[in-house]
Amino acid sequence: MTGVSADDSSGDATAPPPSASPAPSAAAAASASPDPSASPAPSPAAPVFGELVGQEPVVAQLRAAAVAAAAAGPASSAETSLAMTHAWLFTGPPGSGRSVAARAFAAALLCANQGCGQCPSCRQVAAGSHADLLLVRPDGLSYGVRQTRDLVLRAAAAPVYGKWRVILFEDADRATEQAANALLKAIEEPAPRTVWLLCAPSADDLPTTIRSRCRLVTLRTPATAAVAEVLVSGGVGAEQALAAARAAAGHIGRARRLATDPQAAARRAEVLKVPMQVSAARPGGGLGHALTAAAALVKAAEAEAAAITEELDTPERDALRRAFGEGSTGKGVATAVRGAAGALKELEDRQKSRATRLKRDALDRALLDLAGFYRDVLAVQLGSDVELANEVQRAELDRVAAAGPPEATVRRIEAIMKCRERLAASVAPLLAVEEMTLALAAR
């Protein structure tokens, strides 16, 4: 099963046996309580929510819902109290921790102690292998109606171990219009023990009919100091952690990559050379350098996406061939292998869509880095007392700021945002990036 459809370990040969379910933790919790009949209470430390940086109101909201869900009786549905409901929508800017919050909430719902972080249930949720968790990660540019209908059917099944069947749908905004309609039907008439957790950058990215039936959880961009503190706790030096946190603009995952992956830091450094390369005021700059810079940006994104794609594609192809008996002997094996052609073609189509998405995501990260650079340039030009994401490139910022007025910088930022819109509309990447770099080179 690829990431385009839901990952359901209940049909996997490696699914945990009943002895590995959260039941032992529930028994231990009950024996430790002075009143076994009392409703479960969350652990004071709430370990599963520990990775949510600077999201205290969200943590409080989710912990209260987990307590209400744990107090529900065996015959109760998710609509048991004002704190708990059957559908949730997690929104927030990139890097704010939407999927992290949703997975932590799933762990809290499926754990007898509302997210202890230590029991088999919490570990299985963290690994994505819990039998009562359907984890959906759209790999391609969109999530179709066929996959959604299959997901809705599987979501209606009764829980295997605990009280709830949890569906965590990351990037739910990638659902097509028909897929969204199929999803709406399931959210309007949910199974009594099913909880939907949808993730999207903004509530406006989903149809009104869906978001109106979900409880909104809004995450904010963490402060630079908070992100740096997380990196330091992971063994990164304080100065390097602060620089990575600033560069990532609050995106915790990106900050961690920049601090620990030299190749990621090198790619970003190459992107930040573009403003100097396309500057008409610099000797050797101008039209030729603008087109060269555009080609380099697209080529770098393709190379990054190709490396990730190959790492993902090869194991998937090998696993599918083995599933159809390739390399085996015996009666009917040859027929089964010949019958794998259709499945392989479908897998290749999904992988091609995923490769396109990875390429666009890599380009989008580069464009955001460029926009952040020119944002810093504008701050320098206006003398604003704000934190600069690219403080370590202060000499370059000052040079570009001195080469033109603030109005030109605003036009360049707008050109970058326009390029992002064109890429989202499936314009050929090289054409869109060339148009952008030419706009950056203009005085």
Secondary structure, DSSP 8 states (H G I E B T S, - for coil): --TTS-B-GGGSTT---GGGSSHHHHHHHHHHSS-TTS-----TT-GGGTT-TT-HHHHHHHHHHHHHHHHS-TT--S-SSSS--SEEEEE-STTS-HHHHHHHHHHHHHSTTS--SSSHHHHHHHHT--TTEEEE---SS-B-HHHHHHHHHHHTS--SSSS-EEEEETTGGGB-HHHHHHHHHHHHS--TTEEEEEEES-GGGS-HHHHTTSEEEE-----HHHHHHHHHHTT--HHHHHHHHHHHTT-HHHHHHHHH-HHHHHHHHHHTTHHHHS-TTSTT-SHHHHHHHHHHHHHHHHHHHHHHHHHHHHHHHHHHHHHTTTT--STTHHHHHHTHHHHHHHHHHHHHHHHHHHHHHHHHHHHHHHHHHHHHHHHHHHT-----TTGGGHHHHHHHHHTS-HHHHHHHHHHHHHHHHHHHTT--HHHHHHHHHHHHH--
